[in-house]
């Protein structure tokens, strides 16, 4: 068996080293790319399995490496940290047979397998759920679902303690001499800051000329960050900077019972005590399930009232994890626009039921489909049934 695998690996390497994409059609290259993507994942699974076994047997010591991660990093061309994480994934996969088999068949990437394995370790019994998600959706969606499950395995009080201990700020200079940094902030601080940053970046986009508008959003976000640091930022988010969702009973009681929600939208679960403290701050919007019928806020204009906007930004119930692009397979949480499913030009209401978040590319595609269907020709001139929307109102 090892001899057959070695022979196959060497034959594949020889074939690939002579491959010239320019000699083939786009359709042929697409087929090759898809096949190689599966083969690449299967190769990663076999390599990791072999590396883990070699490490267990001390092969890295005979090769002159004190740590198995250093040995694997040298041959895989990764950092020692990445190699150690891969070996930890190999260990965790021993307790996830279905995921391990899917990984070996090239159905999963190493990143997907790692998410499933470490979440199963924290929340036993979720492997099948996450494996199904990995097969049908992208890595981002899997990570979001896995993170939520892992956070749910920790009490809000313990999670808060870990978050406070994990606060950090690091800076360095890159090859261009640019100042770079990474930070880890607690949810009530980080979410509020990012919402302000997004609002300022949007303001700069609206106020800028053609050159600024053509720059990537990352460049505008950098300018917005500097403006906020210097106290020159003019924009405030049109909604609350931090949206807190809590069951009314838990909020009044001072602690949550199993199944009761208390978390920051776009952040994580928080202790009820922190929620009550945050609700006293002016920049926090507390949604306390107090019986307000958000669905009754509806009209024929494009303007989204504050109450309705808050409801939209919560995301779908019962989890209220924040808005994300509803286009299947997307799930982006940035640069969203509110789409009228039934267009305003087609007498579509501005209501909770008729609005959904879409990323800019998906919204443009949707608008063109509406235009082709004749739904944007003017209010009252088109049929109401089957309408789709064109409104562009940033969340």
C-alpha positions in Angstrom: 0.0 0.0 0.0 2.7 2.6 0.8 4.5 1.7 -2.4 1.3 2.2 -4.4 0.6 5.6 -2.7 4.2 6.7 -3.3 4.0 5.7 -7.0 0.7 7.5 -7.5 2.1 10.6 -5.8 5.2 10.7 -8.0 3.1 10.0 -11.1 0.8 12.9 -10.3 3.7 15.2 -9.6 5.3 14.3 -13.0 2.0 15.0 -14.8 1.4 18.3 -13.1 4.8 19.6 -13.6 4.3 19.5 -17.3 0.8 20.9 -17.4 0.4 24.1 -19.5 -3.1 25.6 -19.0 -2.7 27.8 -22.1 -2.9 24.8 -24.4 -6.5 23.9 -23.3 -9.9 25.5 -23.5 -11.5 27.3 -20.6 -14.0 24.4 -20.1 -11.2 21.9 -20.0 -9.3 24.0 -17.5 -12.4 24.4 -15.3 -12.8 20.6 -15.2 -9.1 20.2 -14.4 -9.3 22.8 -11.6 -12.3 21.1 -10.0 -10.8 17.7 -10.2 -7.5 18.9 -8.7 -9.3 20.7 -5.9 -10.8 17.4 -4.8 -7.4 15.6 -5.3 -5.6 18.4 -3.3 -8.0 17.9 -0.3 -7.5 14.1 -0.5 -3.7 14.6 -0.7 -3.9 16.8 2.3 -5.8 14.2 4.2 -3.4 11.4 3.3 -0.4 13.6 4.1 -1.7 14.6 7.5 -2.6 11.0 8.4 0.9 9.9 7.4 2.6 12.8 9.2 0.6 12.0 12.4 1.6 8.4 12.3 5.3 9.3 11.6 5.2 11.7 14.6 3.7 9.0 16.8 6.6 6.7 15.8 9.2 9.4 16.4 10.3 9.7 12.7 10.9 13.5 13.2 13.6 12.7 15.9 15.5 10.5 13.5 15.3 13.3 10.9 17.0 15.7 13.4 13.9 17.6 14.6 13.0 17.9 18.2 9.4 18.7 17.5 7.1 17.0 15.0 5.6 20.4 14.1 8.9 21.7 13.0 9.6 18.6 10.8 6.2 18.9 9.1 6.5 22.6 8.6 9.8 22.2 6.8 8.3 19.7 4.3 4.9 21.3 4.0 6.2 24.8 3.5 4.0 26.2 6.4 4.8 27.8 9.7 5.5 25.6 12.8 2.3 26.9 14.3 0.2 25.8 11.3 1.9 22.4 11.3 1.2 21.9 15.0 -2.4 22.9 14.5 -2.7 20.3 11.6 -1.3 17.6 13.8 -3.8 18.5 16.5 -6.5 18.2 13.9 -5.3 14.7 13.0 -5.6 13.7 16.7 -9.1 15.2 17.0 -10.2 13.5 13.8 -9.7 10.1 15.4 -12.9 10.9 17.4 -14.8 12.0 14.2 -14.9 8.9 11.9 -17.5 10.3 9.5 -15.5 13.6 9.1 -12.3 11.6 8.7 -13.7 9.5 5.9 -15.1 12.6 4.1 -11.7 14.3 4.5 -9.9 11.3 3.0 -12.3 11.3 0.0 -11.5 14.9 -0.8 -14.9 16.2 0.2 -13.5 18.5 2.9 -10.6 20.8 3.2 -8.2 20.7 6.2 -9.8 23.9 7.5 -13.3 22.4 7.3 -12.2 19.2 8.9 -10.5 21.2 11.7 -13.6 23.2 12.4 -15.8 20.1 12.7 -13.2 18.2 14.8 -12.6 20.9 17.4 -16.3 21.7 17.7 -17.2 18.0 18.2 -14.6 17.9 21.0 -16.4 20.9 22.7 -19.9 19.8 21.9 -20.1 16.0 21.4 -22.8 15.0 19.0 -22.7 17.9 16.5 -20.5 16.2 13.9 -23.3 15.1 11.6 -24.9 18.6 11.6 -21.6 20.3 10.8 -20.6 17.8 8.2 -23.9 18.3 6.3 -23.3 22.1 6.5 -19.8 21.7 5.2 -21.0 19.7 2.2 -23.7 22.2 1.2 -22.2 25.6 2.2 -18.9 27.4 2.3 -16.2 27.6 4.9 -17.5 30.9 6.3 -20.9 29.5 7.0 -19.3 26.4 8.7 -17.1 28.6 10.8 -20.0 30.7 11.9 -22.1 27.7 12.9 -19.2 26.0 14.6 -18.2 29.1 16.6 -21.8 29.5 17.8 -21.9 25.9 19.0 -18.6 26.2 20.8 -19.6 29.4 22.5 -22.8 27.7 23.5 -20.8 25.1 25.4 -19.5 27.7 27.8 -21.5 29.7 30.4 -21.7 33.4 29.6 -19.9 34.2 32.8 -17.0 31.9 32.0 -16.9 33.2 28.4 -16.7 36.7 29.7 -13.8 35.8 31.9 -12.0 34.3 28.9 -12.7 37.3 26.7 -11.3 39.7 29.3 -8.2 37.6 29.6 -7.8 37.4 25.8 -7.7 41.2 25.2 -4.7 42.1 23.1 -3.1 44.6 20.8 0.0 43.9 18.7 1.8 46.1 16.1 4.6 45.7 13.6 5.9 47.2 10.3 5.6 45.4 7.0 8.0 45.4 4.0 6.6 48.8 2.8 7.2 50.3 6.2 3.5 50.5 6.9 2.3 50.3 10.5 0.2 47.1 10.9 -1.6 45.8 14.0 -4.0 43.2 15.2 -6.3 43.5 18.2 -8.8 41.4 20.2 -11.5 43.4 21.8 -14.5 42.3 24.0 -17.7 42.2 22.0 -19.4 45.3 23.5 -16.3 47.3 22.5 -15.4 45.7 19.2 -18.8 45.5 17.7 -19.6 49.1 18.6 -16.3 50.3 17.1 -16.7 48.4 13.9 -20.2 49.7 13.4 -18.9 53.3 13.8 -16.0 52.4 11.4 -18.4 51.1 8.8 -20.6 54.2 9.1 -17.6 56.5 8.6 -16.4 54.5 5.6 -19.8 54.8 4.0 -19.8 58.5 4.6 -16.4 58.8 2.9 -17.7 56.8 0.0 -20.7 59.1 -0.4 -18.6 62.3 0.0 -15.6 61.2 -2.1 -14.9 61.8 -5.8 -14.5 59.2 -8.6 -11.0 58.3 -7.5 -12.0 57.6 -3.9 -15.1 55.6 -5.0 -12.9 53.4 -7.2 -10.6 52.4 -4.3 -11.3 49.2 -2.4 -13.3 49.3 0.7 -10.3 48.4 2.8 -8.6 51.7 1.8 -11.7 53.7 2.8 -11.9 51.8 6.0 -8.3 52.7 6.7 -9.1 56.4 6.2 -12.2 56.1 8.4 -10.1 54.5 11.1 -7.7 57.4 11.1 -10.5 59.9 11.1 -12.0 58.2 14.2 -8.7 58.1 16.0 -8.2 61.8 15.3 -11.7 62.7 16.4 -12.6 63.9 12.9 -15.2 61.2 12.1 -18.5 62.8 11.3 -20.7 59.7 10.7 -22.7 57.9 13.3 -24.4 54.7 12.5 -28.1 55.4 11.6 -28.9 52.6 14.1 -27.5 51.9 17.5 -23.8 51.1 17.6 -24.4 48.0 19.7 -27.6 46.0 19.6 -28.3 43.8 22.6 -30.9 41.0 22.5 -32.2 39.6 25.7 -35.3 37.8 26.9 -37.3 40.2 29.0 -37.7 37.7 31.9 -33.9 37.2 32.1 -33.2 40.9 31.9 -35.6 41.7 34.8 -34.5 38.6 36.8 -30.8 39.3 36.5 -29.8 35.9 35.1 -30.9 33.7 32.2 -32.5 30.3 32.4 -31.7 27.6 29.8 -33.0 28.6 26.4 -33.2 32.3 27.1 -31.3 34.6 24.8 -28.8 37.3 25.9 -26.2 38.3 23.4 -24.7 41.1 21.3 -25.7 41.0 17.7 -22.5 40.3 15.7 -20.7 39.4 18.9 -21.3 36.6 21.4 -23.4 35.6 24.4 -23.0 37.9 27.4 -23.9 37.7 31.1 -27.3 39.3 31.9 -25.4 41.5 34.5 -23.3 43.0 31.7 -26.5 43.4 29.5 -28.1 45.4 32.2 -25.0 47.6 32.6 -24.8 48.1 28.8 -28.5 49.0 28.5 -27.8 52.1 30.7 -25.4 53.4 28.0 -26.9 55.7 25.3 -25.2 54.0 22.4 -26.8 50.6 23.1 -30.1 49.5 21.7 -31.7 46.9 23.9 -34.3 44.6 22.2 -36.0 43.0 25.1 -38.9 41.0 23.6 -41.3 43.4 25.2 -44.2 42.7 22.8 -43.6 45.4 20.2 -45.0 44.2 16.9 -42.2 45.2 14.6 -44.1 43.6 11.7 -46.7 46.3 11.8 -44.2 49.0 10.8 -44.8 49.2 7.0 -45.2 51.9 4.4 -44.7 52.4 0.6 -41.6 54.6 0.8 -38.0 53.6 0.9 -37.2 55.0 4.3 -36.6 52.4 6.9 -37.8 53.6 10.4 -35.4 53.1 13.3 -37.5 50.4 15.0 -37.8 48.4 11.7 -34.1 48.9 11.0 -33.2 47.5 14.4 -35.4 44.4 13.8 -33.8 43.8 10.4 -30.3 44.0 11.8 -31.1 41.4 14.4 -31.1 38.7 11.7 -33.6 35.8 11.6 -35.2 34.4 14.8 -34.8 32.6 17.1 -31.1 33.1 17.2 -30.8 36.8 16.2 -27.2 36.4 15.1 -27.2 39.5 12.9 -27.9 40.2 9.3 -26.0 38.4 6.5 -26.5 38.1 2.8 -29.4 35.8 2.1 -28.2 34.7 -1.3 -27.6 30.9 -1.0 -24.0 30.1 -0.4 -22.9 33.7 0.3 -23.5 34.7 3.9 -21.4 37.9 3.8 -21.9 40.3 6.7 -20.3 43.4 5.3 -21.3 45.9 2.6 -25.0 44.8 2.8 -27.9 46.5 1.2 -31.6 46.1 2.1 -33.5 44.6 -0.9 -37.2 45.1 -1.3 -38.3 41.5 -2.4 -41.3 43.1 -4.1 -39.9 46.4 -5.4 -41.1 49.8 -4.2 -41.8 50.5 -7.9 -44.1 47.6 -7.9 -45.9 48.8 -4.8 -43.8 46.7 -2.5 -44.0 47.6 1.1 -41.1 48.7 3.3 -41.7 46.1 6.0 -40.0 43.3 7.9 -41.6 40.7 5.6 -40.5 42.4 2.4 -36.9 43.4 3.2 -33.9 41.2 3.1 -30.1 41.8 3.3 -28.0 41.2 0.1 -24.4 41.9 -0.6 -23.7 44.4 -3.4 -23.0 41.9 -6.2 -26.1 39.8 -5.3 -28.2 43.0 -5.1 -27.1 44.2 -8.5 -27.9 40.7 -10.0 -31.3 40.8 -8.3 -32.0 44.4 -9.6 -31.2 43.4 -13.2 -33.5 40.4 -12.9 -36.3 42.7 -11.6 -35.7 45.1 -14.5 -35.7 42.3 -17.0 -39.0 41.1 -15.5 -40.5 44.6 -16.0 -41.0 45.2 -12.3 -39.2 48.6 -12.1 -41.3 50.5 -14.6 -43.3 52.6 -12.1 -45.5 52.3 -9.1 -49.0 50.9 -9.8 -48.2 49.9 -13.4 -47.2 46.3 -12.7 -48.7 43.3 -11.2 -48.2 42.8 -7.4 -47.6 39.0 -7.6 -44.2 37.6 -8.0 -42.5 41.0 -7.5 -38.9 41.3 -6.5 -37.0 44.4 -5.3 -34.5 47.0 -6.1 -34.1 49.3 -3.1 -30.6 50.1 -2.0 -30.5 51.1 1.6 -27.4 50.1 3.6 -28.0 48.3 6.9 
